[in-house]
Amino acid sequence: MKKVNRQTELKVKYDAILQDYIMEATGKSRTAVKSLFAHKQIFVDGENIAQYNFEIKKNQIITIHSTGTALDKIGNELNNLKIVFEDNDIIVVEKPSGMLSISIGNNNEMTAYSLLRNYLKVKSLQNKIFIVHRLDKGTSGLMLFAKSEQVKRTLQSNWNKSILQRKYIAVVCGRLKNETGTIISYLKENKAMQMYVSKSAENAQQAVLSYRVLKSNNSFSLIEVELETGRKNQIRVQMQETGHSIVGDKKYGGKPSSIGRLALHAKTLEFIHPVTHEKMRFSTKTPKKFMIVFDD
């Protein structure tokens, strides 16, 4: 193993799978090596490789950059849209609050979808991107995109089996009576395209979530929410129904606060990879702004 100018070079001694070879040659964990792939830090014979199961041959040269490359900077400074993981089939990103997932009419509007589309086109005009699910404009956090229509169909048609866990962090108004709980509701959409809780299950979608309180005071509660179903505006509507709307949620009864945004963040995403069938789990930090209302 030879270190040259903040990079490591490995001459391949035998045919192998790229990720496995790097783990064995460097002693790095699987998580650490995947991070290198995600940040575009691995090259084989000068070509950036994002596919961790890429087959390498004896005498090829693996180059591992100790810091991000130019590709990494392009991918991770897209107007605060952060690429968390990327391979040949999927991209996982962390979307900032205030950014649409995809355009709702204005084709010139900057969205997570348009930024990723442009990012991929820079690398190759043949590259495409497909949205798999959405986050509300005010919601920040983890989103999953597909790089082919087939992968998109695989994920969406097997959503309940493919998506193992989706956790959110939210700040809600008031102190919840119970520290933990499960909320089961039936949701409908009115003519104004606003969701509401229906007393009847007829022509409604069942919505199920569980929550636990992480921190609270007399005015606010920080909660972790786990979705069992994924309905439009689900968390926002169901929390409003409990009398504890999400802070900053004007649409569903939330009061403004010093947080200055919708206090909802998609924190954890765990799923089965649609091609490799490997279990993937990603988690982000709770936005610092969420803690402002709990300062003494």
N, C-alpha and C positions, 0 to 999 in steps of 0.2 A: 504494500500500500504506500503510495507516494503522494505527499502533499506538496502542491505547487500553487502559489499565489491564491490562497484561500479556497483551494479546491482539492479534491482527492481523486487520484486516478487508480483504477484497478484494471489489471490485465487479466482477462478471463482465462482461467486454467482448464475449464471443461464446459461442455454444453449444459445449460441449466435454464431455470426460470429466473428472470431478472430480480424480482423481489427477494426470492429465497437466497440467491447468490449474494446480494448485498447484505442481507441479515447475517449470513454466515461469515462473510469476509470482514465485516465491520463490527459485529457484535451488537448492532442496533436492534431495538425491539421492532415488532411488526408495525406498531403505531407510529414509531419514529420514521420508519422507512416510507410509510404511506404519506406522511407529512411531506417528505422530500418530493414524492411524486406530485402531490397536490400543489406544491409551490414551484413546480417546473425546474427542479434542481438536479434532475438526473438526465444524463446524455449517454448515448451509445454510439461510438464512432462519430461524435460531433452532432448527432441528431437528438433533439429533445424527445424523450419517451415518457408518455403519461400512463401507459398500460403496464400495470405491475406484473401481469403474467406474460409479458413479452419474452420470447425465446431468444436467448443469447448463445453465441457460438464461441468456441475456443479461439483465443488470440484477439478477440474484440476488446476495445478499450471502453470501460465505463468511467465517466467523469461525474463526480458529485460536487456540486457547488455548495460551499458552506453557508452562503447567503443566497437570497433570491437572485434570479437572472432577469434579463430584460423582459422576458415573457411573463415572469412572476409579477413584475411591476405593472405591466399592462393589465394583467388579470385581476390584480388586487387593489387598483386605484381607480376603479371605474365609478367615479362619483360616489364613493363610499359603499358601493356594492362589492362585497368581499367574497372571493372564490375560496371556499373551504376545502372542496375536493373536486377533482376532475379525472376522468379516465376516458376511454374511447366511447363509452355508452351514456354516461350521466355527468351532470354537474350539480354540486350542492353549493348554494350560496347563502350568505347572510345579507338579507335585504334591510336597508335602513328605513326608519319611520319616515313617511312623507313621500315615498316612491311607490308608484303603481306597479303591480306585478306585470300587467300587460295593458296596452292601450284600450280605452273604452270609446274611441271615436276620433281622437286627435292623433293622427299618424306621426306628427312631429314631436309628440310628448315623450320625454325621457322615461323609460320604464326598465324594469329588471330584464324583461324579454329583449327589448331593443339593444340594451347595453351588451348583453351576452351574444346576441346575433352579430353585432359589429365586432366584438372581440374575436369571435370564431372566424368571421370573414377575413380578418387581418391575417390569420394563419393560413387559411385556404378558402377560396371562393366556393368550394364544394361543401363546406361545412354548413350544417343547419342546426337549429335549436327548436325544441318543442316544449311548451309549458305543460306541466303535469297537474299541478294544483296551484291555488292562489293564496296570497295573504292580502288582507285589506290594506289600503294605502297607508293608514296610520300605524299598522302593526309592523314591527320589525322582527327579524329572526330568520330561521332556516327555511329554505325552499329547495325543492328538487326539480331539476329540468332533465329532459331526455335529449339525446343527440340524434335520434332517428325516430321516425313515426312508429316503427315496429316496437321499439323500447317504450315509447309513450303508451301504445295500446296495451302492451304487456302489463305495465304498472297500473293503468287505469282500470283494466278489466279484472285485475286481481287485487284491487286496492286493499280490501279488508284483510287479505292474507299477506300481502307484500309489506304493508305498513304495520310494524310491530308496536310502535309507541310514538305518540306526539304529545309533548309536554309544553305548556306555556307558563309564563310568569306574568302576573297582572297585579296592579294596585287598584283596589276597589274602594268605594265610599263606605265608611262606617266600619264597625266591628262585627264580624259574623258571630252568630250565636253558638255555632258548633265549630270545633277546630278542624274537623274533616266531614265530608259528606258526598253524596252522589245526587245529581240532579237529572231527572228524567222529564222531558217535555215533548210536546208535539208542536212543530213549527210550521207556519204558513207565511206566504208573502202577499202583501196587499198590492193594490194598483199602483201605489207610489214606490214599489219595489223595496219596501221595508219589511223585514221579518218581524213576526210577533208570535207569542205563545198562544196556541189554540186550546180551548177547553175540550175540543173533540179531536179524536185521532183520525176522523174521516178526511181524506184528501190532504193529510198532513204528513210531515216527515218526523220520525222519532229522533230525538236528540238526547244523547247521554254523555255526561261528563262527571268526573270526580275531582274533588279539590281538597287541599289541606292548607291551613294557615301557617305561614312561615314567620310572620311578624305583624304586630298590630299596635295601634294606639286608639284613642277615643274617636279619631276622625277617619282613619284609613286602615286597610289591611293589605298586606302583601301575601298573595296566594299562589300556589302552584296548581295548575289545572292539567288534567290528563283527559284527552278526548277519546271517547270510544266510538263516536261518529263524527263525521266532518261535514256539517251543514253550514250554509251561508250565514255569516255573522253569529254563529252558534254561541260562542262564549259571551259575546256582548249582550245578546238577547236573553240568555238564561240568567246571567248575573243581574240584569235589570229586573227580571221577574222576581228575584229573591229580595229586591230592595237594596241591592249593593252593586249599582252600576259601575262600570270601569271608569276610572278617573280620566277626564278629558274626552269622554265619549258623548258629544253633543247629540248625536243621532239617537242614542239609547239612554238618555237621562243622566249621563255622567257629569259631575261638576268639574269646572276648570280648577287647576291648581298650579303650584310652582313647578311641577314636572314639565308643563308646557307642551305635552303631546298626548296621544292616546297611550295609556299605560298598559300596553299589551305586547308581549314579546314571545315569539316561537323559539323556545329555548333548546329543546331536545327533539331529535328526529332519528328514529331507528327503523330500518327496513331491510328487506331481503333484496340483494342486488338482482336486477331483472335478467342479467346474462350469466354472471358467475355463481349466483345463488348464495353468495357469502352474506353473512349478517353484517350490516354496516350501522354504526351508531355515531352520531355527531351531537355535540352539545356546546352551547355558547354561554357567555357570562351574562348575568342579569345587568341590564343597563344601569349605570350609576345614578342617572336621574331618578330612578324609581325609589331610591333611598332618601331623597331629599325630604320627603314629608315625614320621615321618621327621625330626623335629626332633633336633638334636644334643643 
